[in-house]
Amino acid sequence: MEERKCCKDCGAEAELISETYHRRMIELNKIYNEDCLVGMKRIPDNTIDLTVTSPPYDNLRTYNGNIAQWSFEKFQDIAKELYRVTKQGGVVVWVVGDETKKFCESLSSFKQAIFFVEQCGFKLLDTMIYYKQNYAPAYPSLRRYANQFEYMFVFSKGKPKTFNPIQKQKARNKTEKVAFRQKDGSLTRKVKPEGRETKDASNVWEYAVGGNLTGHPAVFPELLAQDHILSWSNEEDVVLDPFMGSGTTAKMALLNNRNFIGFELDKDYYEASKKRLEEFMAQGKG
């Protein structure tokens, strides 16, 4: 897949970044069929604006046998590489969940979040929730309620350089009397005038799931990837997905005029994601 040309106002910085990638044998807007830990070592320091990815969740999926290569030690190496390649002010969105075994959650997601902050140097900007409108019921033997959410940890390398908040329709937008609880517990009452019809979204994002025709066993919704790409990056920025899977992050990056770099270890998933992007590009986007 050929590298897209930058728009005229991207300036010398974008051209320099593109040239630097090529010197290190990394092309923009390409998925590589290789271990992300190997591939990321070819990415220059401080060049990725945003990472949107979802790593393996404990042993919940086998990924054609590739789960055997996943361990907390490997996660640690990948987290360190993500810090190295992320620009100052860049963001990493880490979508993850936990396995429940012997009536106890693994806590892997929290262990990873702590490592990102305490050992790598990221800031935990937000712990967001990916809420699934439709979900599978829990097995009766688990003796617990069905899980309907996953974590979306948002890490930043220093102060985030970009934030374009997603807008949601207000439930109420009229002149009315409101009360605000103060720190000491007292209430301050005031008249709130009619304002704009939308407001910044909360950190709980709701999506329908299912209908996966990609062949990958754990696909997140296209809108989830798009909302994060729009929130934490600008046009012509570089978006990384080290666990590309079915190619969702790449597709939504291109759709929204961002560049991407992706890695996918499994040959079958790589071929499927490559075909998905080629079909998308053939529709006239690129």
Residue, then its C-alpha position, 0 to 999 in steps of 0.5 A: m500500500e502506497e504512502r499517502k501524500c501530506c496536505k500542503d499545510c502539513g509543513a516540513e515536520a510531516e515530510l521529515i517524519s516520513e523521510t525518517y520512517h523510510r530511513r528506518m525501513i518503516e513505511l506509513n500506512k502499512i501493516y507488517n506481518e511480524d511481532c510488534l516488539v521486533g517491528m517497533k524497534r525500527i520506529p524512531d523515538n518520539t514519532i507516534d502521536l497516538t496508539v489505539t490497540s487491544p492486546p491479548y486478554d490473559n488466556l481468553r483467546t488462543y489467536n491461532g496458538n499465538i497466545a503462547q508467546w504472550s506473557f507479562e514479561k513481553f507486555q513489559d517490553i512492549a510498554k517500554e517501546l510504546y513510551r519510547v516511540t510516543k511523542q511528548g504529549g502523545v497518547v496510548v489507548w489500551v483496551v483490555g479486560d481480565e480473565t476470571k479463573k477459580f472465581c477470581e479476576s486476574l487483575s492483569s489490566f490493573k497490573q499493566a496500568i500500574f506498570f505503564v505509570e510507575q515503570c514506563g513514565f506514562k500518566l494515567l489520564d483516564t480510565m474509560i469504560y467500553y460498555k457493550q449494549n449487547y453482551a453474552p450471558a455468563y456461564p452458570s458455573l461462574r456464579r457471577y453476573a455477565n461482564q458488560f464492559e472492558y477498560m480503556f486506559v488512556f495514557s499520556k506522555g506528559k500533558p496531552k497535546t491534542f484533545n478534541p472531545i466527542q460531543k453528545q446530545k444533552a438530555r436537557n437544554k432549557t432555562e432552569k433552576v439548578a443546585f451545585r454541591q460544594k466541597d463543604g456539603s452545602l448547595t449553591r443554587k442558580v438559574k442556568p440559562e439555555g445553552r448549546e445543544t451538545k456537551d462533551a461525552s463522559n468517559v463511558w462509551e457505549y457501543a453495539v457489538g457482534g456481527n463480526l465478519t472479519g474472521h478475527p475472534a476479538v474485534f472492537p467496534e469501528l466507532l470505538a477506534q474512530d472516537h479515540i482517533l478523533s479525540w486524541s489526534n489530528e489530521e496527518d498524525v501517525v496512529l500505531d496499532p501493535f496488535m492490528g488484528s482485523g485492521t480496524t484501527a488502520k481503516m478508521a485512521l485512513l477514513n479520518n485522514r490520519n496515517f497509520i503503522g500496524f503490526e500483526l503476528d498471525k499470518d491469517y489475521y494479517e492477510a485478512s486485515k490487508k484484504r480488508l484495507e485493500e477493499f476499503m481503499a478500492q472504494g475511493k478512500g486513500 
